[in-house]
Amino acid sequence: GAGVSQSPRYKVAKRGQDVALRCDPISGHVSLFWYQQALGQGPEFLTYFQNEAQLDKSGLPSDRFFAERPEGSVSTLKIQRTQQEDSAVYLCASSFTGGEGYTFGSGTRLTVV
Amino acid sequence: AQSVTQLGSHVSVSEGALVLLRCNYSSSVPPYLFWYVQYPNQGLQLLLKYTTGATLVKGINGFEAEFKKSETSFHLTKPSAHMSDAAEYFCAVSAAGGYQKVTFGTGTKLQVIP
């Protein structure tokens, strides 16, 4: 596609509910990143994929967070048993090489109530 | 490890005035440096990047930044502010080469006063 597409744009979850956030990267981009942006903060790295391989998941805050990219294109970030501190904007970005600038999606704003 | 410090969480300038957003970085290896802009309820858009070569980098919308290794700085400038420049700006750093995690600063919100 022409850009990175994320869905849903907004998600309200009750505490304890599981959520799944979707990212469609730019066609042909092998690198895919997930970032978490809390209100008033810069984006914080969560995880990185090169094709279907998850090469770095050091930023995932707990084992409730899980990401996958099974066919090397669409990626899903899943959060189990959501907590209020999970409220943030989740940004997906893709790139050809990973190190020379990413194209970001518009993000999914998750609010846990 | 890399880190970024953006001086000033809020900057106000008059329309037509110089825009200067400050960024200092820390990196134990040669860095790649980036500036991104974020408009409300949107993702981040790459303004410009420094990887190798010329230290003065020109980007979109008339912005430019200069990589100064001796000062570990990568300040963003624009000669004349437009109302449309009002947004949040993020400086970011990664280690040079291939895949590298990008670390962002906390952002500077630019207000342009008519």
Interface residues (C-beta under 8 A of the other chain):
Chain A: V4 Q6 S31 F33 Y35 G40 Q41 G42 P43 E44 F45 Y48 Q50 L55 D56 G59 L91 A93 T97 G98 G99 E100 G101 Y102 T103 F104 G105 S106 G107
Chain B: Y32 F34 Y36 N41 Q42 G43 L44 Q45 L46 K49 T51 F90 A92 S94 A95 A96 G97 G98 Y99 Q100 K101 V102 T103 F104 G105 T106 G107
